[in-house]
Amino acid sequence: MEVLPEDRVVVLGGSMAGLLAARVLADAYAEVVVVDRDKIVGVTTARRGVPQGRHVHGLLARGQQVLEELFPGFTDDAIAAGVPTGDLGELRWFFNGQRLRKGTTGLICVSTDRPVLEGMVRARVAALPNVRFVESTDVVGLVATPDAARITGVRVSEHAGDGTEEVIEAGLVVDATGRGSRTPVWLEELGYQRPETEKVPIDLTYTTRHFRLRDESILDGDLSINPVSTPAQPRGAFFSRVGHGRCIVSLTGVLGDAAAPDDESFMEWTRTLPVSDVYDVIHDAEPLDDPVSFKYPASVRRRYDLLERFPERLLVVGDAMCSFNPVYGQGMTVAALEALALRTHLESGVPEPLVFFKDISAVIDVPWQISAGADLDFAEVPGPRPPELQMMNSYMSLLQSAATRDGEVTRTFMRVAGLVDPPTALMSPDMIYRVLKHGTPRPQAA
């Protein structure tokens, strides 16, 4: 049976945001078409369209909960496939060279490579009978009514073709193409205003390598080791077990500092970390690949929610809406929360873009405040620092110090960082008492 354009939705991008959007859209539309520039079906390795895919990724606890809601049995399937899991508050966390006291949160941390996690989600979405993938295809532009008031489809061009453009008509188009989204350009071409953009420059570099440990008992059962970058100790790292005897290490440099992607520089960098734990684990491990680097210049938030005019039947989600500093691991979880918001809007029919943008802006607000606020704690990062932000960053420094002595502080901190509990949980009378009792002033910057 032929599907009418009004009953079809086109999702631009097979990213996690695009896949999760496709999952909820499949409940409301007869056909969901996912268009991506890469070959994606069945792919379990890092792909060109996701350059950050080679590096450590975090699925925050709230993200794991949403995936379980959208794909029942997802976590059990991941564990059965050899994906390690653990409690978020029982990982080996370090701030300013001090290890946080373990605090059981009851929240599951899923530890695997981004391509593996994305592949598991993609397989679930591809199994839906009304979802179709159009691969190795570029999105050339939008198709709109003569007055540009409504989007009616997209123009695409296959890589293997002769350059001829094809139009895919649709009753709704969802842009999930990530940081490189061309929606601002397309809006301008259609006579609309571009959204305002907020940026927090951090000049981050990930340098990553996979290893196989000769003896995993050295980990003492720990799932990961995370000396976190701070103004006092700006060099950081993330070490994670990712299953099948493999582990991944991403070294993080900020403000232009970076580990060079070669054997000697990679190992030497681990020696400069504020704690020796990562070096102790990998110095005699078997490298499984060459080091590779990824640069992330700035967190970017496009304020579609502040626009007064926007064409109907066009939505923007994921990194195309807001791209977070990846060290906080928020991107996939925010995309999952946006999918839940989209599902709510679909219950009332075709979403109204500006109303939808305001709702997902509320989803973005908390993680943006967490990541942007923490980055602005680095004196070299340009941006406004109102008194309330300075006060909160000072409090957070005390809180991280208190967490090295009080597991209850760690538990609450990780539940907020996992986007499960609201930030107000950090300011309860009991938490303030614990922070003031156990916290010490921040050390001087290195």
Buried (B, 14 or more C-beta within 10 A) or exposed (E): EEBEBBBBBBBBBBBBBBBBBBBBBBEBBBBBBBBBBBBBBEBBEBBEBBBBBBBBBBBBBBBBBBBBEBBEEBBEBBBEEEBBBBBBBBBBBBBBBBBBBBBBBEBBBBBBBBBBBBBBBBBBBBEBEBBBBBBBBEBBBBBBEEEBBBBBBBBBBBEEEEEEEBBBBBBBBBBBBBBEBBBBEBBEEBEBEBBEEBBBBBBBBBBBBBBEBEEBEBBEEBBBBBBBBBBBBBBBBBBBBBBEEBBBBBBBBBBEBBBBBEEEBBBEBBEEBBBEBBBEBBEEBEBEEEBBBBEBEBBBBBBBBEBEEBBBBBBBBBBBBBBBBBBBBBBBBBBBBBBBBBBEBBEEEBBBBBEBBEBBBEBBEBBBEBBBBBBBBBEEBEBEBEEEBEEBBEBBBBBBBBBBBBBBBBBBBBBBBBBBBEBEBBEEEEBBEBBEEBBEEBBEEE
